[in-house]
Protein backbone atom coordinates (compact mmCIF):
# COMPACT_ATOMS: atom_id res chain seq x y z
CA UNK A 1 0.00 0.00 0.00
CA UNK A 2 1.33 3.41 -0.98
CA UNK A 3 1.66 6.03 1.73
CA UNK A 4 2.42 9.71 1.62
CA UNK A 5 5.29 8.97 4.01
CA UNK A 6 7.21 7.42 1.13
CA UNK A 7 7.00 10.79 -0.62
CA UNK A 8 7.73 13.17 2.28
CA UNK A 9 10.71 12.86 4.57
CA UNK A 10 11.27 14.05 8.11
CA UNK A 11 13.64 16.67 6.71
CA UNK A 12 10.76 18.13 4.72
CA UNK A 13 8.53 19.37 7.50
CA UNK A 14 6.07 21.26 5.32
CA UNK A 15 4.11 20.37 2.23
CA UNK A 16 1.85 22.81 0.44
CA UNK A 17 -0.61 22.27 -2.33
CA UNK A 18 -2.02 25.14 -4.35
CA UNK A 19 -5.42 24.97 -5.93
CA UNK A 20 -8.11 27.40 -6.96
CA UNK A 21 -10.92 28.26 -4.63
CA UNK A 22 -12.95 25.73 -6.63
CA UNK A 23 -11.61 23.20 -4.12
CA UNK A 24 -14.04 24.76 -1.65
CA UNK A 25 -16.68 26.52 -3.74
CA UNK A 26 -18.29 24.84 -6.73
CA UNK A 27 -18.76 26.69 -10.00
CA UNK A 28 -21.58 25.94 -12.43
CA UNK A 29 -20.74 24.09 -15.66
CA UNK A 30 -17.31 23.02 -14.40
CA UNK A 31 -18.16 19.71 -12.70
CA UNK A 32 -15.06 17.76 -13.77
CA UNK A 33 -12.73 20.66 -12.92
CA UNK A 34 -14.34 21.24 -9.52
CA UNK A 35 -14.35 17.51 -8.73
CA UNK A 36 -10.62 17.36 -9.41
CA UNK A 37 -9.99 20.29 -7.07
CA UNK A 38 -12.09 18.72 -4.31
CA UNK A 39 -9.92 15.62 -4.81
CA UNK A 40 -6.78 17.64 -4.10
CA UNK A 41 -8.35 18.82 -0.85
CA UNK A 42 -9.00 15.19 0.09
CA UNK A 43 -5.43 14.26 -0.81
CA UNK A 44 -4.11 17.14 1.32
CA UNK A 45 -6.18 16.07 4.32
CA UNK A 46 -5.19 12.41 3.95
CA UNK A 47 -1.52 13.32 3.64
CA UNK A 48 -1.84 15.48 6.77
CA UNK A 49 -3.44 12.60 8.67
CA UNK A 50 -0.72 10.16 7.59
CA UNK A 51 2.16 12.47 8.58
CA UNK A 52 0.79 14.31 11.63
CA UNK A 53 2.62 12.09 14.13
CA UNK A 54 5.91 12.72 12.30
CA UNK A 55 5.77 16.49 12.73
CA UNK A 56 5.03 17.10 9.04
CA UNK A 57 2.29 19.58 8.21
CA UNK A 58 0.39 19.45 4.93
CA UNK A 59 -1.89 22.29 3.90
CA UNK A 60 -3.52 23.70 0.78
CA UNK A 61 -3.56 27.34 -0.25
CA UNK A 62 -6.73 28.24 -2.13
CA UNK A 63 -6.40 31.66 -3.74
CA UNK A 64 -9.20 33.73 -5.11
CA UNK A 65 -8.72 35.85 -8.24
CA UNK A 66 -5.03 36.75 -8.57
CA UNK A 67 -3.58 39.38 -10.88
CA UNK A 68 -1.86 37.27 -13.50
CA UNK A 69 -0.98 37.66 -17.15
CA UNK A 70 -3.83 35.29 -18.01
CA UNK A 71 -6.45 37.47 -16.31
CA UNK A 72 -4.93 40.67 -17.71
CA UNK A 73 -5.23 39.22 -21.23
CA UNK A 74 -8.77 37.89 -20.68
CA UNK A 75 -10.29 41.16 -19.48
CA UNK A 76 -10.21 43.08 -22.78
CA UNK A 77 -11.70 40.06 -24.57
CA UNK A 78 -14.49 39.76 -22.01
CA UNK A 79 -15.18 43.48 -22.23
CA UNK A 80 -15.36 43.33 -26.04
CA UNK A 81 -17.69 40.31 -25.94
CA UNK A 82 -20.02 42.06 -23.50
CA UNK A 83 -19.75 45.58 -24.91
CA UNK A 84 -18.47 46.89 -21.58
CA UNK A 85 -15.36 48.49 -20.17
CA UNK A 86 -12.50 46.39 -18.86
CA UNK A 87 -13.37 47.51 -15.33
CA UNK A 88 -16.99 46.41 -15.77
CA UNK A 89 -15.84 43.06 -17.16
CA UNK A 90 -13.51 42.62 -14.17
CA UNK A 91 -16.30 43.36 -11.71
CA UNK A 92 -18.87 41.20 -13.48
CA UNK A 93 -16.84 38.12 -14.43
CA UNK A 94 -14.07 37.93 -11.86
CA UNK A 95 -14.77 40.03 -8.78
CA UNK A 96 -18.54 39.58 -8.65
CA UNK A 97 -18.61 37.39 -5.53
CA UNK A 98 -15.48 38.75 -3.87
CA UNK A 99 -15.97 41.05 -0.90
CA UNK A 100 -12.84 43.22 -1.32
CA UNK A 101 -13.51 43.83 -5.03
CA UNK A 102 -9.85 43.73 -6.05
CA UNK A 103 -7.52 41.31 -7.73
CA UNK A 104 -5.14 39.71 -5.29
CA UNK A 105 -1.45 40.15 -5.86
CA UNK A 106 0.89 37.15 -6.10
CA UNK A 107 2.61 38.50 -2.97
CA UNK A 108 -0.68 38.01 -1.05
CA UNK A 109 -0.46 34.30 -1.79
CA UNK A 110 3.30 34.21 -1.23
CA UNK A 111 2.96 35.66 2.26
CA UNK A 112 0.62 32.82 3.19
CA UNK A 113 3.03 30.24 1.75
CA UNK A 114 5.90 31.75 3.75
CA UNK A 115 3.82 31.57 6.93
CA UNK A 116 2.82 27.96 6.29
CA UNK A 117 6.47 27.06 5.70
CA UNK A 118 7.50 28.67 8.99
CA UNK A 119 7.52 27.33 12.52
CA UNK A 120 4.44 29.46 13.20
CA UNK A 121 2.19 26.89 11.56
CA UNK A 122 3.28 23.93 13.73
CA UNK A 123 -0.32 23.21 14.77
CA UNK A 124 -1.95 23.85 11.38
CA UNK A 125 -2.31 20.75 9.23
CA UNK A 126 -4.89 19.34 6.87
CA UNK A 127 -6.32 22.77 6.20
CA UNK A 128 -7.43 24.53 3.05
CA UNK A 129 -6.38 28.13 3.65
CA UNK A 130 -8.42 30.55 1.59
CA UNK A 131 -6.61 33.67 0.46
CA UNK A 132 -9.56 35.12 -1.35
CA UNK A 133 -10.26 38.73 -0.50
CA UNK A 134 -13.48 37.37 1.00
CA UNK A 135 -15.55 34.77 -0.79
C-alpha positions in Angstrom: 0.0 0.0 0.0 1.3 3.4 -1.0 1.7 6.0 1.7 2.4 9.7 1.6 5.3 9.0 4.0 7.2 7.4 1.1 7.0 10.8 -0.6 7.7 13.2 2.3 10.7 12.9 4.6 11.3 14.0 8.1 13.6 16.7 6.7 10.8 18.1 4.7 8.5 19.4 7.5 6.1 21.3 5.3 4.1 20.4 2.2 1.9 22.8 0.4 -0.6 22.3 -2.3 -2.0 25.1 -4.3 -5.4 25.0 -5.9 -8.1 27.4 -7.0 -10.9 28.3 -4.6 -12.9 25.7 -6.6 -11.6 23.2 -4.1 -14.0 24.8 -1.6 -16.7 26.5 -3.7 -18.3 24.8 -6.7 -18.8 26.7 -10.0 -21.6 25.9 -12.4 -20.7 24.1 -15.7 -17.3 23.0 -14.4 -18.2 19.7 -12.7 -15.1 17.8 -13.8 -12.7 20.7 -12.9 -14.3 21.2 -9.5 -14.4 17.5 -8.7 -10.6 17.4 -9.4 -10.0 20.3 -7.1 -12.1 18.7 -4.3 -9.9 15.6 -4.8 -6.8 17.6 -4.1 -8.4 18.8 -0.8 -9.0 15.2 0.1 -5.4 14.3 -0.8 -4.1 17.1 1.3 -6.2 16.1 4.3 -5.2 12.4 3.9 -1.5 13.3 3.6 -1.8 15.5 6.8 -3.4 12.6 8.7 -0.7 10.2 7.6 2.2 12.5 8.6 0.8 14.3 11.6 2.6 12.1 14.1 5.9 12.7 12.3 5.8 16.5 12.7 5.0 17.1 9.0 2.3 19.6 8.2 0.4 19.4 4.9 -1.9 22.3 3.9 -3.5 23.7 0.8 -3.6 27.3 -0.2 -6.7 28.2 -2.1 -6.4 31.7 -3.7 -9.2 33.7 -5.1 -8.7 35.8 -8.2 -5.0 36.7 -8.6 -3.6 39.4 -10.9 -1.9 37.3 -13.5 -1.0 37.7 -17.1 -3.8 35.3 -18.0 -6.4 37.5 -16.3 -4.9 40.7 -17.7 -5.2 39.2 -21.2 -8.8 37.9 -20.7 -10.3 41.2 -19.5 -10.2 43.1 -22.8 -11.7 40.1 -24.6 -14.5 39.8 -22.0 -15.2 43.5 -22.2 -15.4 43.3 -26.0 -17.7 40.3 -25.9 -20.0 42.1 -23.5 -19.8 45.6 -24.9 -18.5 46.9 -21.6 -15.4 48.5 -20.2 -12.5 46.4 -18.9 -13.4 47.5 -15.3 -17.0 46.4 -15.8 -15.8 43.1 -17.2 -13.5 42.6 -14.2 -16.3 43.4 -11.7 -18.9 41.2 -13.5 -16.8 38.1 -14.4 -14.1 37.9 -11.9 -14.8 40.0 -8.8 -18.5 39.6 -8.6 -18.6 37.4 -5.5 -15.5 38.7 -3.9 -16.0 41.0 -0.9 -12.8 43.2 -1.3 -13.5 43.8 -5.0 -9.9 43.7 -6.1 -7.5 41.3 -7.7 -5.1 39.7 -5.3 -1.4 40.1 -5.9 0.9 37.1 -6.1 2.6 38.5 -3.0 -0.7 38.0 -1.0 -0.5 34.3 -1.8 3.3 34.2 -1.2 3.0 35.7 2.3 0.6 32.8 3.2 3.0 30.2 1.8 5.9 31.8 3.8 3.8 31.6 6.9 2.8 28.0 6.3 6.5 27.1 5.7 7.5 28.7 9.0 7.5 27.3 12.5 4.4 29.5 13.2 2.2 26.9 11.6 3.3 23.9 13.7 -0.3 23.2 14.8 -1.9 23.8 11.4 -2.3 20.7 9.2 -4.9 19.3 6.9 -6.3 22.8 6.2 -7.4 24.5 3.1 -6.4 28.1 3.6 -8.4 30.6 1.6 -6.6 33.7 0.5 -9.6 35.1 -1.4 -10.3 38.7 -0.5 -13.5 37.4 1.0 -15.6 34.8 -0.8 
